[in-house]
């Protein structure tokens, strides 16, 4: 009976302040959608980074006759001794445990691979001597690529050492900046939602000040008086959270699964519906907790005034 009375008071307050409640729902919906999008974007960055980190290689390019690096002799390719020295260092006790596997590519193999990428007209322009012999190295942990780079950089016969993962860093950085922007917008919208909830609760309490006075006279506890107002904010925020959850599902289903997967080929791993279902409880909890805190703080301050 007591619970039904509290619930009835909360629903009555929602009806009296319908326009403000709709505003809370919309602001909560927009802000939590940005929160969910930011979380999904960070998940996607993590998935892509893990995928490419497992496949990206560190490539040691040996000198070619056309190389101009200071470690190369002008007009000469790396000597067999210099190639053997690099291989010996890869097999050494210090570096071998870091390497999962490695492959040596000759100038002829590099030339044939290039012909597969370029039109046949380039066959008369290119020659094997223009290409570098190279060691393609897969690491156990790609984060240790700096060790390989430092080990071979500046070595005689080595033109340069490249970490393929560095080519993707600008993409990861751009996505991270986009995540920060989404988080910033979400934070501002959440502040607006908190202030709006607090204002709505104060207006609702002011409209029912006579009823509150009567409840105080008959000995009602502060918790009994405050609970309906807190439930008002929680109900409104919960509806906004559910709408935001639907938006998150729509983003993954239509935006990722049906649009991005079909149009972006170089990204082979995407977030899926399982990730969306992980995000949904997070944004619902954020919305409900913030609403409960702001509504409780607002009604307590109003009762003390």
N, C-alpha and C positions, 0 to 999 in steps of 0.2 A: 504493500500500500504506500509506504514511504517512497519507494523507488518510482512508482507510477506517478506520484505527486510531483517529484523532482523532474521526471521526464516530461510531464505535462507542462510544467512551468517553462522548461527549455524550449519546447515546441511552440508554446505561446509567444515567447520572446522572438523566435525566428519568424513567425508570422507578422508580428508587429514591426519588425525591422527588415522587411523583405528586400528592399532596395539595397540596404547596406550589406545584407547577407550575400546577395548576388555579387556585389562588388568584391567582398572577401573571397568568394569562390573563384571569380575571374582572376584576381591578382594572385591567389595561391596557385591556380592552375598554370598561369604563365610562368611564375617564378620556379615552380617545381619542374615544369617542362624543361626549362633551361638547366636546372640541376641535373635532371636525368640525362639530357643531351651531353652535358659536360662529362658525366660519369661514363656514358657510352663511348664518347670520343677518347677518353683516357684508356678505356679497355681496348679500343681498336689500336691505339698507339702501342700498347703493351703487346698485343697479339702480333702486330706487324714487326715490332722490334725483335721479339723472340723468334719469329719465323725467319727473318733475314739474318739475324745473328747466327742462326744455326747453319745458314747456307752461304753467307758472305765469305769471301776468301781474302787472304792477304797474298798479293802477288809480288814476287821479286823479279823484276825485269833486268835481264843481263844486257850488257852493252851490245849495240849493233853498229855496223859501219857508219850509219847516219847519226849516231848519238853524239850529243854535244856536252854531256855532263862532265864535270871535272874528274870523275872517277874512271872515265873512259879514255882510251887512246884514240885520237882522231883518225877516222877512216878504218878502224879495226873493230872487229867483234870481240866479245869476251873469249878468252882462250880456254881450252879444255881444262887447264889447271885451275883457272878461276871458277869455272862451273863446278869442278870437283871440290873446291874449297867451300863453296856455298852448300853443296850436298853434305859435306862432312860436318859442317856446323849444324845443319838441320838434324843430323843423326847423333849429335853430341848429347851427353847426359844432361846438359843444362836446358836444351831447347826441345829435345825429342818428347819429353812428357807433356809438353803443351800442345803437341800436334796430333790431330786425329788421323790425317792422311795428307799426302802431298803428291803432286804430279808435275813432271817436267815436260815442257812443250818446246819442241825444236822450232827453228825458223821455218822449216818446210811445213810443219803442222800449223803454225800460226798463219802462214800464207794461204793454205788450203781453207782454213776456217774463215779467213777474210773473204775469199772468193765466194763462199756460201752466203755471205751477207751482202756483198756488193754485186751490181750487175756484171754480166760477162765482159762488158766493154773495158772494165778495169783490169782484166787479166793481162792486157798488153802494157798497162801502165805500172802495175805493181810487180815486185819481184821478191823472192824469199829474203834477199839480203836487207830489205827495208824493214824487216820485222825482228822483234827481239825474241831471243830464247827466254823462257820464264819458268819459274817455279810457282805453281798455284797451291796454296797451303790452306787447309781447313783446320781450324783450331778447336781444341776441346772446349775452350771458353773464349768467345770472340772478344770479350772485354780485355783480354791479355794481348791484343794485337800490337799494342805499343812495344811490347817486349821484342817481337819479331822485327818491327820497324827499326828499333834502336840497334838491334843486333846486326842488321845488314846495311843500314844507311851509312854511306861513306866508304863502303868496302870496295876495293879495287875490282873492276869488272862488273859492278852492279850499277845500273843507270838510276833506278829508283825503286822504292818499295811503296806499294799502294794498298790501302785498306778499302775494300769495296763498300763496306758499311758507311764510310764517310760520305759517299755519294747520296745516301739516304738521309743523312743528318739534317739537311735543309728542310726536307719534307717533314721529318719528325718535329723539328723546331717550329715550323709553321702550324702544324696541328696542335702542338702544345700551347702556342700563343692563342690559337682559336679557343682552346679549352679554358685558358685564363680569362679570355673575354666573356665566354659563356658563364663562367663562375662569377665574374664581376657583375654582370647583368642580373644573374640569379640572386646574388647577395643584395643588390639594391631593391629588387622586387620583393624579396623576403622581408627586408626592413619595412617596405611599404605595407606589406601584408600584416606584419606585427602591429604597426601603428594603427592600421585600419581596424584590426580586431579589437585593439584596446579602446579605440574611439567608439566602436559599435557597442561594446559592453558597457561603457559609461553612459551612453545614450539610453540603452535598454534599462540600466539601473535607475537612471533619472526618471524615466517614464513610469517605473513601478516603485517609486520612492514611498508612496503611501502603503503599498502592500508590504514593502520591506519594514516600514515602521511598525506595522501591525504584527509582523512575525517577530520582531524584536520584543514587543510588549508581551507577547504570549510565551517568551522564553526560547525561541528558536535559536539554535547554535549558528555561529558564523559559517561553519562548514555547510550546514543545511541551506543557508541563504546563498552562499557563493556557488554551490555546485551547479544549479541550473544555468547560471551565466557562463561558467566554464564550459558546460556542455554545448551551449550555443556556439561558442567559438570553435570548439572541437568538431561539431557537426559540419559547420560551414567549411572548415579547413579540410575535413575528411572528404567531402564531396569534391573540392578542388583537387585534392591529391588523387582521387580516383580518376578524374578527368585527365590529369597529368600522366597517370599510369597508362591510360588509353592512348595518349599522344606518344608516349615512349614506345608502346607496342606498334603503333602505326609507323613511327620513324624506322624501326627495325624491319618491319614487314614490307612496307611499300618503298621506303627510301633506300634501305640497304639490300634486302633480298631481291626485290623486283627491279630496282633501278641501277644501283652502283655495281652489283655483281655482274650485270650483263654488259656494262659499259667500260669498266676499268679492268683491264686484263692483267696488268703487272702485279696487282694485289690479289693473291690467291687465297688469303685467309681473312674472313670477315667475322664480325660479331654476329650472333644469331639470336633466336628467340629465347634460348636458355639464358643468355646474358641479360635480356630485357626482364625476364622473371626475377633475376637477381636484383636489378635496379628498383623494381616496383616496391618491394617492402621498404627499401631505404627511403624513397621519397615520401611514402605514406607516413613512416615514422617521423621524418623531419617535419612534415606538415602538421601532424597531430601534436607532437611535442611542443613545437613553437606556439601553436594556437593555445594549448593548455597553459603554458607558461605566461604568455602575454595576457590572456583572459583572466587568469588567476591574479596576476599582479595588478591589473586594472581594477578589478572588483574590490580587491583588498584596499587599495588606495582610496577608492570611492567611499567605502564603508567607514574608513578612518577619518575622512574629511568632515 
